Amino acid sequence: MEIALCFLSSLQVWKESILLHLGCLDLDYALRKEEPPVPTAASTPAEIALYERWE
């Protein structure tokens, strides 16, 4: 039981650390958000910017 708690605690710390570092690099956006539709010729500049940020 103690080993399981230690493992879960370590996993939580690891996850928080990874998300913090990715957030600082602005790379976590693609992990947290679903892929937006691929821009077309009729896409607005905001839709294109959103896709480029995700990509």
C-alpha positions in Angstrom: 0.0 0.0 0.0 2.8 2.4 0.9 4.6 1.7 -2.4 1.4 2.4 -4.4 0.9 5.7 -2.6 4.5 6.6 -3.2 4.1 5.8 -6.9 0.9 7.8 -7.3 2.5 10.7 -5.5 5.5 10.6 -7.8 3.3 10.3 -10.9 1.3 13.4 -9.8 4.5 15.4 -9.2 5.8 14.2 -12.6 2.6 15.2 -14.4 2.5 18.7 -12.8 6.2 19.2 -13.7 5.7 18.2 -17.3 2.6 20.4 -17.7 4.4 23.3 -16.1 7.4 23.0 -18.5 5.1 22.5 -21.6 3.1 25.5 -20.5 6.2 27.6 -20.3 7.1 26.6 -23.8 3.4 27.0 -24.9 3.4 23.4 -26.2 0.7 22.1 -23.9 -2.1 23.7 -26.0 -2.2 20.8 -28.5 -2.3 18.3 -25.6 -5.2 20.1 -23.9 -7.3 21.1 -26.9 -8.9 19.1 -29.7 -7.6 19.7 -33.2 -9.6 22.5 -34.8 -10.8 22.1 -38.4 -8.2 22.4 -41.1 -8.3 25.9 -42.6 -9.8 26.3 -46.1 -9.8 29.3 -48.5 -13.0 30.5 -46.8 -11.5 30.4 -43.3 -11.2 33.6 -41.3 -7.8 34.9 -40.1 -8.9 33.9 -36.5 -9.6 30.3 -37.6 -6.3 30.1 -39.4 -4.4 31.5 -36.3 -6.2 29.1 -34.0 -5.1 26.1 -36.2 -1.6 27.4 -36.4 -1.4 27.7 -32.7 -2.7 24.2 -32.2 -0.3 22.8 -34.9 
